[in-house]
Structure formats: C-alpha cells, structure tokens
Amino acid sequence: MPEISLLAEMLQIDRREFYKHFHDKSELHAVMVRAHDAQVREHLSQVLDAGGPALDRIVAFLHRMMNIRLGHVMFERPRSMETSLQIEVGRMFRSLLREGCARGEFSIPDVNRTERAIMHATDMFLDRLPRVFADPDEGERPLTDKQIQVYEQLFAQHWLEVMRLLANVPSIAKGSSRRRRAGAG
C-alpha cells in the first residue's frame, strides 16, 4: 500500500483532505477491498441472472472469475474481511449447482461438497494463471493471441476436471431414454 502522501498526490488533494475521509491507510484499504468485492459480486450476479442452462452459466461464472483475477488487482485482505467474498461466491455457485440439479442437467449427491471441490480446483487453476501471463517488464496490457490460446487450453483442461466433479449425469435424459427403451420392448 503506498504512503498516504503519495496517495494524496495521486488524487491531487491535500493530505488534510485525505484525512478528513480516511483516518489511516487501513481504513482506506478496507474501503478499497469492499469496493472491489462489490464489483466482483455484481459481475458474478450478472451470470446468475442471465438465464439459460446451468452448465452454460457455470462455464460463464468460472470464466468471469478468471477474468476478474486476470484483470484486477487482488487485495491482501485484513483478517476481518478474509472470507466474506469467498462465502458469497460459494453461495452464488451453490445456487447454480442446485438449479442445474433441479432442472435435471446433472446430478450431484452433495452440492456443498461439490461446490467446495470445484472452487478449490478453480483456485488452484487461478493460482497458476498469473505465472503463465506474468510479464514483469510490462504493466497491464491486453492478452496476446498466444496467451489467449494458452488460457483456452488451460481452461479446457480445468473444465474437464469440473465436469468430473459435477458427475455430469443428466438424470432426466437417462431416465427418459430408459423409459423409451422399456416402452419399445
């Protein structure tokens, strides 16, 4: 976190003005983390509200999480704010899983366990991404075609793991094909 005087200079305000709004850097940091978290929630909520098949929205949700990680500074969080975003993201993802089960898109015996497993696999995947795309000599810039290709290949591998965790057993489709075979005999 930069010094208060540097922040005040960047904002083109006097240090006294700065201290009228924030008592210290930790207060400013907390405000920045809350603003970032609200933006993340909004982006992920858009996926939830989009409608359509749950599997499509799960793919979009995971892509959105990865884009957020690649495109935004991840803040070091104070202990008091450590898990609030994780809890909210987990709740959002579980709602997608439950919806997919209810619609018969897939069948999962334990939504909570599956959500934790997918989020853990996604976190591990995301932790590898910065190393793949990091360029210490340059600041933020658009991804190159090669980086996009690598990202897509890595995501395809990750999606195979997610599908394994989902068990991808379309319960309605299997049941209806069994009924058709039974009726035909």
C-alpha positions as CSV (number, residue, x, y, z in Angstrom):
1,M,0.0,0.0,0.0
2,P,1.5,3.4,-1.0
3,E,2.2,6.1,1.5
4,I,-0.7,8.5,2.4
5,S,1.3,11.4,0.9
6,L,1.7,9.6,-2.4
7,L,-2.0,8.7,-2.5
8,A,-3.0,12.3,-1.8
9,E,-0.6,13.4,-4.5
10,M,-2.0,10.9,-7.0
11,L,-5.6,12.0,-6.1
12,Q,-4.4,15.7,-6.3
13,I,-5.7,16.5,-2.9
14,D,-4.1,17.9,0.2
15,R,-3.2,15.4,2.9
16,R,-5.6,17.1,5.3
17,E,-8.4,16.5,2.8
18,F,-7.4,12.9,2.6
19,Y,-7.5,12.5,6.4
20,K,-11.0,14.0,6.6
21,H,-12.2,10.9,4.7
22,F,-9.8,8.3,6.0
23,H,-8.1,8.2,9.3
24,D,-5.3,5.9,8.2
25,K,-4.2,3.5,5.4
26,S,-6.0,0.6,6.9
27,E,-9.3,2.4,6.7
28,L,-8.7,3.3,3.1
29,H,-7.6,-0.3,2.4
30,A,-10.9,-1.6,3.9
31,V,-12.9,0.7,1.7
32,M,-10.9,-0.4,-1.4
33,V,-11.4,-4.1,-0.6
34,R,-15.2,-3.6,-0.1
35,A,-15.5,-1.7,-3.4
36,H,-13.6,-4.4,-5.2
37,D,-15.7,-7.1,-3.6
38,A,-18.9,-5.3,-4.6
39,Q,-17.7,-5.1,-8.2
40,V,-16.9,-8.9,-8.1
41,R,-20.3,-9.7,-6.7
42,E,-22.0,-7.6,-9.4
43,H,-20.1,-9.3,-12.2
44,L,-20.9,-12.7,-10.9
45,S,-24.6,-11.8,-10.2
46,Q,-24.9,-10.9,-13.9
47,V,-24.0,-14.5,-14.8
48,L,-26.6,-15.9,-12.3
49,D,-29.3,-13.6,-13.6
50,A,-28.5,-14.3,-17.3
51,G,-30.9,-17.3,-17.5
52,G,-30.3,-20.4,-19.7
53,P,-28.9,-23.8,-18.9
54,A,-27.0,-24.0,-15.6
55,L,-24.0,-25.7,-17.3
56,D,-23.6,-22.7,-19.6
57,R,-23.8,-20.3,-16.7
58,I,-21.3,-22.4,-14.7
59,V,-18.8,-22.0,-17.6
60,A,-19.6,-18.3,-17.7
61,F,-19.2,-18.0,-13.9
62,L,-15.8,-19.7,-13.9
63,H,-14.7,-17.6,-16.9
64,R,-15.8,-14.4,-15.2
65,M,-13.9,-15.4,-12.0
66,M,-10.8,-15.9,-14.1
67,N,-11.2,-12.6,-15.9
68,I,-11.6,-10.9,-12.6
69,R,-8.4,-12.5,-11.3
70,L,-6.5,-11.6,-14.5
71,G,-7.9,-8.1,-14.9
72,H,-7.9,-6.8,-11.4
73,V,-5.5,-6.3,-8.6
74,M,-6.2,-8.8,-5.9
75,F,-6.1,-7.1,-2.5
76,E,-4.5,-8.5,0.5
77,R,-7.3,-8.7,3.0
78,P,-7.5,-7.8,6.6
79,R,-8.4,-10.9,8.7
80,S,-11.9,-9.4,9.4
81,M,-12.6,-9.4,5.6
82,E,-10.9,-12.6,4.7
83,T,-13.8,-14.9,4.0
84,S,-16.8,-12.6,3.2
85,L,-16.3,-12.7,-0.5
86,Q,-15.5,-16.4,-0.6
87,I,-18.7,-17.1,1.3
88,E,-20.7,-15.1,-1.1
89,V,-19.1,-16.6,-4.2
90,G,-19.7,-20.0,-2.8
91,R,-23.3,-19.3,-2.1
92,M,-23.8,-18.0,-5.7
93,F,-22.1,-21.1,-7.2
94,R,-24.2,-23.5,-5.0
95,S,-27.3,-21.8,-6.3
96,L,-26.2,-22.6,-9.9
97,L,-25.5,-26.2,-8.9
98,R,-28.8,-26.6,-7.2
99,E,-30.6,-25.1,-10.2
100,G,-28.8,-27.5,-12.6
101,C,-29.8,-30.4,-10.4
102,A,-33.4,-29.3,-10.2
103,R,-33.6,-28.9,-14.0
104,G,-32.0,-32.3,-14.5
105,E,-28.9,-31.0,-16.3
106,F,-26.7,-33.0,-13.9
107,S,-27.0,-35.0,-10.7
108,I,-24.8,-34.3,-7.7
109,P,-25.1,-36.2,-4.5
110,D,-23.7,-33.4,-2.3
111,V,-24.0,-29.8,-3.6
112,N,-21.9,-28.3,-0.8
113,R,-19.0,-30.8,-1.2
114,T,-19.1,-30.4,-5.0
115,E,-19.0,-26.6,-4.7
116,R,-16.0,-26.7,-2.4
117,A,-14.2,-29.2,-4.7
118,I,-14.9,-27.1,-7.8
119,M,-13.9,-23.8,-6.0
120,H,-10.7,-25.5,-4.7
121,A,-9.8,-26.8,-8.2
122,T,-10.6,-23.3,-9.6
123,D,-8.5,-21.5,-7.0
124,M,-5.6,-23.9,-7.8
125,F,-6.1,-23.2,-11.5
126,L,-6.3,-19.4,-10.9
127,D,-3.1,-19.5,-8.8
128,R,-1.2,-21.0,-11.8
129,L,-2.5,-18.3,-14.3
130,P,-0.6,-15.3,-13.1
131,R,2.7,-17.2,-13.7
132,V,1.6,-18.1,-17.2
133,F,0.6,-14.5,-18.0
134,A,3.0,-12.5,-15.9
135,D,5.4,-10.2,-17.6
136,P,7.4,-8.4,-15.0
137,D,8.7,-5.8,-17.5
138,E,5.3,-4.5,-18.6
139,G,2.3,-3.2,-16.8
140,E,-1.3,-4.2,-17.6
141,R,-1.9,-4.8,-21.2
142,P,-4.3,-6.9,-23.4
143,L,-3.5,-10.6,-23.6
144,T,-1.7,-11.7,-26.8
145,D,-3.2,-14.2,-29.1
146,K,-0.7,-16.8,-27.8
147,Q,-1.8,-16.0,-24.2
148,I,-5.4,-16.3,-25.1
149,Q,-4.7,-19.7,-26.8
150,V,-2.8,-20.9,-23.7
151,Y,-5.7,-19.7,-21.4
152,E,-8.3,-21.5,-23.5
153,Q,-6.2,-24.7,-23.5
154,L,-5.8,-24.4,-19.7
155,F,-9.5,-23.7,-19.2
156,A,-10.4,-26.7,-21.3
157,Q,-8.3,-28.9,-19.0
158,H,-9.9,-27.2,-16.0
159,W,-13.4,-27.7,-17.4
160,L,-12.8,-31.5,-17.8
161,E,-12.0,-31.5,-14.0
162,V,-15.1,-29.5,-13.3
163,M,-17.2,-31.9,-15.4
164,R,-15.7,-34.8,-13.5
165,L,-16.7,-33.1,-10.2
166,L,-20.2,-32.5,-11.4
167,A,-20.5,-36.1,-12.3
168,N,-22.3,-34.8,-15.4
169,V,-25.1,-37.4,-15.1
170,P,-28.2,-35.9,-16.8
171,S,-30.8,-37.6,-14.6
172,I,-33.8,-36.7,-16.7
173,A,-32.2,-37.6,-20.0
174,K,-31.1,-41.0,-18.7
175,G,-34.5,-41.7,-17.2
176,S,-36.4,-40.8,-20.3
177,S,-34.1,-42.9,-22.5
178,R,-34.6,-45.9,-20.2
179,R,-38.4,-45.3,-20.4
180,R,-38.3,-45.2,-24.2
181,R,-36.3,-48.5,-24.3
182,A,-38.7,-50.2,-21.9
183,G,-41.7,-49.0,-23.8
184,A,-40.3,-50.1,-27.1
185,G,-39.7,-53.7,-26.0
